[in-house]
C-alpha cells in the first residue's frame, strides 16, 4: 500500500497570490484554500502559523446576501445582527470600545478623513489621492501588538464606478476576512 506523505505546503511563491471571485464569500473560500495549500509556516507573535504574503482579492460584485453569510451549504455564517453590531461598534462611530486600543471607525473619523475623502471625490472625480490612512505612526510603530490590520483605504472613481482598495498589513482569513472586507 502506498505511503501517504505529509506535505506541509505545495510549492508556490511566498508573495503575489491573486484571487478573482464573483463574491466576497467565494473569495474567502479561495483565500482559505490557498493559505492551507500554499501557505508557508512562519513564526509570529501568536505562534507558528501558515501565511501568504501580498494576497490580492479582486471581488467583482457584492450583493446584500453576500454580506451576512456564505451560502446555506457552506461554512459558518455571520448573521445580519452580528454584522450590524460589528459594523456599528467598529466602523460607524468614532467612539472607542471599552478596553479597545482602537476601532477602525475611530481611526477613520477622528481626523474627519471620511468627510475630506467625500469632498475630494465630489470636487475632483479624477483624483487618485482619495486615501484614508488608519495607521498612526506615532502610536502604532512603537507597539508590539494591537496594531490595526487594515492600514489604508484608497478610492478611485472610474467609468462611473467606485473602486476601493483596502491594504491590510496582516489579515486573519479565518475570523476577520469577511467582516473586514464588508
Backbone as numpy.savetxt, mean C-alpha at the origin, in Angstrom:
# Nx Ny Nz CAx CAy CAz Cx Cy Cz
10.33 -44.11 -4.93 9.48 -42.93 -4.93 10.38 -41.69 -4.93
10.03 -40.66 -5.74 10.86 -39.46 -5.81 10.86 -38.71 -4.48
11.99 -38.10 -4.18 12.12 -37.30 -2.96 11.74 -35.87 -3.30
10.85 -35.31 -2.51 10.43 -33.93 -2.71 11.41 -33.00 -2.00
11.97 -32.08 -2.77 12.91 -31.12 -2.19 12.13 -29.94 -1.62
12.61 -29.44 -0.51 12.02 -28.23 0.07 12.75 -27.03 -0.52
12.10 -26.34 -1.43 12.71 -25.19 -2.11 12.20 -23.93 -1.41
13.11 -23.15 -0.78 12.66 -21.96 -0.06 12.09 -20.90 -0.98
12.59 -20.80 -2.20 12.04 -19.88 -3.18 12.57 -20.26 -4.56
11.82 -19.92 -5.57 12.24 -20.18 -6.93 13.11 -19.03 -7.42
13.99 -19.28 -8.38 14.87 -18.22 -8.86 14.08 -17.06 -9.45
14.45 -15.87 -9.09 13.83 -14.66 -9.62 14.66 -13.47 -9.18
14.45 -12.36 -9.83 15.11 -11.14 -9.40 14.56 -10.73 -8.04
15.41 -10.17 -7.21 14.99 -9.71 -5.89 14.13 -8.45 -6.01
14.36 -7.67 -7.04 13.61 -6.42 -7.22 12.93 -6.41 -8.59
11.95 -5.53 -8.72 11.33 -5.28 -10.01 10.23 -6.24 -10.40
9.34 -6.58 -9.50 8.21 -7.46 -9.81 7.01 -6.61 -10.23
6.42 -6.95 -11.35 5.26 -6.23 -11.86 4.03 -7.13 -11.78
2.99 -6.62 -11.14 1.71 -7.32 -11.01 0.67 -6.47 -11.74
0.06 -7.00 -12.77 -1.04 -6.33 -13.45 -2.32 -7.09 -13.13
-3.33 -6.35 -12.70 -4.58 -7.00 -12.31 -5.76 -6.10 -12.62
-6.91 -6.72 -12.80 -8.13 -5.96 -13.06 -8.79 -5.44 -11.80
-8.38 -5.96 -10.64 -9.00 -5.54 -9.39 -7.98 -5.59 -8.27
-8.29 -4.90 -7.20 -7.46 -4.91 -6.01 -7.33 -6.33 -5.45
-8.42 -7.05 -5.43 -8.42 -8.42 -4.90 -7.51 -9.33 -5.71
-7.60 -9.23 -7.02 -6.76 -10.04 -7.89 -5.28 -9.69 -7.69
-4.98 -8.41 -7.56 -3.59 -7.99 -7.33 -3.08 -8.54 -6.01
-3.90 -8.50 -4.98 -3.49 -8.98 -3.66 -3.12 -10.47 -3.72
-3.96 -11.26 -4.37 -3.68 -12.69 -4.49 -2.39 -12.92 -5.26
-2.18 -12.16 -6.32 -0.96 -12.32 -7.13 0.29 -11.89 -6.37
0.18 -10.81 -5.60 1.34 -10.36 -4.81 1.68 -11.42 -3.76
0.67 -11.94 -3.07 0.95 -12.99 -2.08 1.59 -14.20 -2.73
1.10 -14.59 -3.90 1.68 -15.72 -4.63 3.15 -15.46 -4.93
3.47 -14.27 -5.43 4.85 -13.96 -5.80 5.76 -13.91 -4.58
5.27 -13.37 -3.48 6.09 -13.35 -2.26 6.38 -14.78 -1.81
5.37 -15.61 -1.78 5.57 -17.00 -1.35 6.45 -17.79 -2.32
6.32 -17.52 -3.61 7.03 -18.29 -4.61 8.45 -17.78 -4.85
8.60 -16.46 -4.95 9.89 -15.89 -5.35 10.57 -15.10 -4.24
9.88 -14.87 -3.13 10.44 -14.06 -2.05 11.71 -14.64 -1.46
12.62 -13.77 -1.13 13.87 -14.17 -0.49 13.71 -14.01 1.01
14.23 -14.95 1.76 14.17 -14.86 3.22 15.22 -13.85 3.66
14.78 -12.88 4.44 15.71 -11.86 4.94 15.38 -11.55 6.39
16.37 -11.08 7.10 16.18 -10.71 8.51 15.64 -9.29 8.59
14.63 -9.11 9.43 14.07 -7.79 9.69 13.94 -7.64 11.20
13.47 -6.48 11.63 13.27 -6.28 13.06 12.17 -7.18 13.61
11.39 -7.80 12.70 10.32 -8.71 13.11 10.73 -10.17 13.01
11.99 -10.43 12.67 12.47 -11.79 12.49 12.71 -12.08 11.02
12.89 -13.34 10.68 13.11 -13.73 9.28 11.77 -13.76 8.56
11.74 -13.13 7.39 10.53 -13.06 6.59 10.88 -13.18 5.12
9.93 -13.67 4.33 10.10 -13.63 2.88 9.71 -12.24 2.41
10.52 -11.73 1.47 10.18 -10.41 0.95 10.62 -10.28 -0.50
9.94 -9.39 -1.19 10.31 -8.93 -2.52 10.49 -7.42 -2.42
11.40 -6.89 -3.16 11.63 -5.45 -3.17 11.10 -4.88 -4.49
10.61 -3.67 -4.41 10.16 -2.92 -5.60 9.09 -3.67 -6.38
8.02 -4.02 -5.70 6.87 -4.64 -6.35 5.95 -3.53 -6.83
5.56 -3.58 -8.09 4.63 -2.59 -8.62 3.33 -3.30 -8.94
2.25 -2.84 -8.32 0.92 -3.37 -8.61 0.18 -2.36 -9.46
-0.21 -2.75 -10.65 -1.00 -1.90 -11.54 -2.41 -2.45 -11.53
-3.33 -1.66 -10.97 -4.72 -2.09 -10.83 -5.55 -1.25 -11.78
-6.19 -1.90 -12.74 -6.85 -1.17 -13.81 -8.25 -0.68 -13.48
-8.89 -1.30 -12.51 -10.21 -0.80 -12.12 -10.48 -1.22 -10.68
-11.21 -0.40 -9.99 -11.66 -0.75 -8.64 -13.15 -0.43 -8.58
-13.92 -1.40 -8.19 -15.35 -1.15 -8.02 -15.71 -1.29 -6.55
-16.92 -0.90 -6.20 -17.34 -0.88 -4.81 -17.25 -2.24 -4.13
-17.55 -3.31 -4.85 -17.50 -4.63 -4.22 -16.07 -5.03 -3.91
-15.12 -4.51 -4.65 -13.72 -4.85 -4.46 -13.16 -4.21 -3.20
-13.79 -3.16 -2.74 -13.25 -2.44 -1.59 -13.30 -3.25 -0.30
-14.33 -4.03 -0.12 -14.56 -4.67 1.16 -14.19 -6.14 1.22
-14.11 -6.82 0.10 -13.90 -8.26 0.16 -13.16 -8.71 -1.09
-12.66 -9.90 -1.01 -12.07 -10.49 -2.21 -13.23 -10.97 -3.08
-13.49 -12.20 -3.06 -14.68 -12.80 -3.69 -15.24 -13.76 -2.66
-16.49 -14.07 -2.77 -17.08 -14.99 -1.81 -16.32 -16.32 -1.76
-15.70 -16.69 -2.87 -15.00 -17.97 -2.92 -13.54 -17.88 -2.50
-13.05 -16.69 -2.20 -11.63 -16.54 -1.88 -11.38 -16.54 -0.38
-10.31 -15.90 0.01 -9.82 -15.93 1.38 -10.69 -15.09 2.32
-10.12 -14.70 3.45 -10.85 -13.92 4.45 -11.35 -12.60 3.87
-12.38 -12.06 4.48 -12.99 -10.84 3.96 -12.76 -9.68 4.90
-12.92 -8.50 4.36 -12.97 -7.27 5.14 -14.39 -6.76 4.99
-15.09 -6.63 6.09 -16.49 -6.19 6.00 -16.53 -4.69 5.73
-17.67 -4.25 5.26 -17.86 -2.82 5.01 -17.66 -2.02 6.29
-18.15 -2.55 7.39 -17.99 -1.86 8.69 -16.52 -1.77 9.09
-15.76 -2.85 8.91 -14.34 -2.82 9.22 -13.61 -1.80 8.35
-13.95 -1.78 7.07 -13.34 -0.82 6.16 -13.66 0.61 6.59
-14.93 0.89 6.87 -15.33 2.24 7.26 -14.63 2.67 8.56
-14.55 1.77 9.53 -13.85 2.11 10.78 -12.37 2.38 10.52
-11.74 1.53 9.73 -10.32 1.71 9.40 -10.10 3.05 8.69
-10.91 3.32 7.69 -10.77 4.56 6.93 -11.02 5.78 7.81
-12.08 5.72 8.61 -12.45 6.85 9.46 -11.33 7.19 10.45
-10.72 6.18 11.06 -9.71 6.45 12.09 -8.31 6.65 11.52
-8.02 6.10 10.33 -6.66 6.17 9.80 -6.45 7.16 8.67
-7.51 7.57 7.98 -7.35 8.46 6.84 -8.20 9.72 6.90
-9.43 9.62 7.39 -10.39 10.71 7.24 -10.23 11.84 8.25
-9.36 11.70 9.20 -9.20 12.73 10.22 -7.73 12.98 10.50
-7.45 14.16 10.99 -6.07 14.48 11.39 -5.79 14.05 12.83
-6.83 13.58 13.52 -6.66 13.15 14.90 -5.80 11.90 14.99
-5.00 11.83 16.03 -4.22 10.63 16.30 -5.04 9.66 17.14
-4.88 8.40 16.89 -5.49 7.37 17.72 -4.66 7.28 18.99
-5.32 7.03 20.12 -4.60 6.91 21.39 -3.52 5.86 21.26
-2.33 6.18 21.73 -1.16 5.31 21.70 -0.61 5.03 20.30
-1.06 5.77 19.29 -0.52 5.58 17.93 0.57 6.61 17.67
1.65 6.16 17.04 2.73 7.08 16.69 2.29 8.04 15.58
1.40 7.59 14.72 0.90 8.39 13.61 -0.33 7.72 13.04
-1.06 8.44 12.22 -2.04 7.85 11.31 -1.78 8.49 9.96
-2.20 7.83 8.90 -2.00 8.41 7.58 -2.79 9.71 7.46
-3.98 9.76 8.03 -4.77 10.99 7.99 -4.06 12.14 8.68
-3.44 11.87 9.82 -2.68 12.89 10.53 -1.53 13.40 9.66
-0.81 12.50 9.04 0.32 12.90 8.20 -0.15 13.70 6.98
-1.25 13.31 6.38 -1.75 13.99 5.18 -2.34 15.35 5.52
-3.07 15.44 6.62 -3.86 16.63 6.91 -3.18 17.66 7.81
-2.15 17.29 8.52 -1.59 18.24 9.48 -0.93 19.45 8.81
-0.46 19.32 7.61 0.09 20.46 6.88 -0.84 20.87 5.74
-2.08 20.44 5.80 -3.11 20.77 4.81 -2.69 20.35 3.40
-2.01 19.22 3.29 -1.51 18.76 2.00 -2.64 18.43 1.03
-3.75 17.92 1.54 -4.86 17.54 0.67 -5.47 18.76 -0.01
-5.69 19.83 0.74 -6.22 21.07 0.16 -5.26 21.62 -0.89
-3.98 21.64 -0.56 -2.97 22.13 -1.51 -2.93 21.28 -2.77
-3.02 19.97 -2.60 -3.00 19.06 -3.74 -4.19 19.32 -4.66
-5.39 19.41 -4.09 -6.59 19.66 -4.89 -6.48 20.99 -5.63
-6.00 22.03 -4.95 -5.82 23.33 -5.59 -4.83 23.23 -6.75
-3.76 22.51 -6.55 -2.75 22.36 -7.60 -3.33 21.66 -8.83
-4.11 20.60 -8.61 -4.69 19.86 -9.73 -5.75 20.67 -10.47
-6.50 21.50 -9.73 -7.53 22.33 -10.36 -6.89 23.46 -11.17
-5.89 24.12 -10.59 -5.28 25.27 -11.26 -4.28 24.88 -12.34
-3.70 23.70 -12.22 -2.73 23.23 -13.22 -2.93 21.74 -13.46
-3.93 21.38 -14.27 -4.24 19.96 -14.49 -3.10 19.15 -15.11
-2.13 19.83 -15.69 -1.00 19.12 -16.31 0.19 18.94 -15.36
0.04 19.36 -14.12 1.16 19.29 -13.19 1.61 17.85 -12.95
2.90 17.70 -12.78 3.46 16.42 -12.36 4.04 16.55 -10.96
3.65 17.61 -10.27 4.16 17.86 -8.92 3.06 17.79 -7.87
2.00 17.06 -8.16 0.90 16.89 -7.19 1.25 15.71 -6.30
1.94 16.00 -5.21 2.50 14.96 -4.36 2.14 15.23 -2.91
1.81 14.18 -2.19 1.62 14.24 -0.74 2.72 13.39 -0.12
3.43 13.97 0.84 4.50 13.25 1.53 4.02 12.87 2.92
4.20 11.61 3.27 3.83 11.14 4.60 5.05 10.85 5.46
6.23 11.00 4.89 7.47 10.78 5.62 7.89 12.09 6.25
8.07 12.10 7.53 8.55 13.28 8.26 9.99 12.99 8.69
10.92 13.54 7.95 12.32 13.22 8.19 12.72 13.49 9.64
12.31 14.61 10.19 12.73 14.98 11.56 12.26 13.96 12.59
11.14 13.32 12.34 10.60 12.33 13.26 11.01 10.91 12.87
10.80 10.56 11.61 10.90 9.17 11.18 12.33 8.67 11.00
13.24 9.51 10.59 14.61 9.06 10.34 15.32 8.63 11.61
14.86 9.12 12.75 15.52 8.82 14.02 14.92 7.62 14.75
13.76 7.14 14.27 13.08 6.03 14.93 13.49 4.71 14.31
13.53 3.68 15.12 13.85 2.34 14.63 12.60 1.56 14.26
11.45 1.98 14.78 10.19 1.26 14.52 9.05 2.26 14.43
7.89 1.79 14.04 6.68 2.59 13.93 6.81 3.74 12.94
7.55 3.49 11.85 7.59 4.47 10.77 6.45 4.15 9.81
5.92 5.17 9.14 4.84 4.88 8.19 5.34 4.02 7.03
4.53 3.07 6.66 4.85 2.24 5.48 4.57 3.04 4.21
3.43 3.70 4.17 3.07 4.56 3.04 3.82 5.87 3.21
4.69 6.20 2.25 5.53 7.39 2.40 5.21 8.49 1.40
4.55 8.16 0.30 4.27 9.19 -0.70 3.08 8.80 -1.55
2.28 9.80 -1.91 1.20 9.66 -2.88 1.43 10.68 -3.99
1.42 10.22 -5.21 1.62 11.09 -6.36 0.39 11.01 -7.25
-0.12 12.16 -7.67 -1.36 12.23 -8.45 -1.07 12.86 -9.81
-1.69 12.31 -10.84 -1.48 12.84 -12.19 -2.77 12.71 -12.98
-3.24 13.84 -13.51 -4.38 13.82 -14.42 -3.87 13.57 -15.82
-4.46 12.58 -16.49 -4.03 12.25 -17.84 -5.23 11.71 -18.60
-5.55 12.32 -19.72 -6.68 11.92 -20.55 -7.96 11.79 -19.74
-8.24 12.81 -18.94 -9.48 12.89 -18.16 -9.59 11.85 -17.06
-8.48 11.22 -16.68 -8.48 10.23 -15.60 -7.43 10.63 -14.57
-7.72 10.30 -13.32 -6.77 10.54 -12.24 -5.99 9.26 -11.97
-4.67 9.35 -12.07 -3.79 8.22 -11.77 -3.11 8.51 -10.44
-3.07 7.51 -9.58 -2.46 7.66 -8.26 -1.35 6.63 -8.13
-0.20 7.09 -7.70 0.91 6.19 -7.41 1.19 6.28 -5.92
1.14 5.15 -5.26 1.43 5.08 -3.83 2.79 4.42 -3.64
3.65 5.06 -2.89 4.99 4.53 -2.62 5.02 4.04 -1.17
5.36 2.77 -1.00 5.47 2.18 0.33 6.93 1.81 0.55
7.50 2.21 1.67 8.88 1.81 1.98 8.92 0.33 2.35
7.80 -0.16 2.87 7.63 -1.55 3.24 6.13 -1.79 3.28
5.72 -3.03 2.99 4.28 -3.25 2.91 3.95 -4.67 3.36
3.13 -4.78 4.37 2.70 -6.07 4.89 1.59 -6.60 3.98
1.96 -7.48 3.04 0.96 -7.95 2.07 -0.10 -8.83 2.71
0.18 -9.42 3.85 -0.78 -10.33 4.48 -1.92 -9.58 5.14
-1.62 -8.52 5.87 -2.69 -7.87 6.62 -2.99 -6.44 6.22
-2.08 -5.75 5.57 -2.30 -4.32 5.32 -2.49 -3.96 3.84
-2.14 -4.83 2.94 -2.12 -4.50 1.51 -3.46 -3.95 1.02
-4.53 -4.71 1.21 -5.83 -4.28 0.67 -6.29 -2.99 1.32
-6.23 -2.91 2.63 -6.73 -1.71 3.31 -5.90 -0.47 2.96
-4.59 -0.62 2.84 -3.75 0.52 2.51 -3.95 1.00 1.09
-4.28 0.13 0.18 -4.45 0.56 -1.21 -5.82 1.15 -1.49
-6.75 0.95 -0.59 -8.07 1.52 -0.79 -7.99 2.99 -0.51
